[in-house]
Amino acid sequence: MTQNNPTNRFYNEDFPKQYQPYPGIQNQMTPVPDCGE
């Protein structure tokens, strides 16, 4: 049986800084946030 380390399975690099005027619109962000809804 092999074990997977979950800390290595997902993207963990820094995301680029983004600026959006208020109100922020999620579909203009890169990558688009996943709110889990």
N, C-alpha and C positions, 0 to 999 in steps of 0.2 A: 504494500500500500504506500502510495506517495502522498506527501502532505504539501499543500499549497500555502504559501505565505500570503495572506490577503493584502499585506502592505506593499507587495510587489506587483500585484495584479492590476492595479488601476493607475491612471495618470497622476503623477505627483510632482510634475514640474510647475513652476510659477506661471500663472496666467498673466497675460499682458495687462497693464493698467488701462482702464477704459473710462472715458468721461461721457456722461449723458446729462443734459439739462433735466431738471425736474419736470414732469414725472418721468422716471426711467421706464423705457419700454423693453421688455425682455427679448423680443424677437430681433432687436437691433444689436444684441450682445453676441460676442463670439468667444466661446461656444454658447449656444442658447442654454440658459439654465433649465434644469429638470427639477421641478418643485415636488415631484412625486404625487401629483394629483391625478 
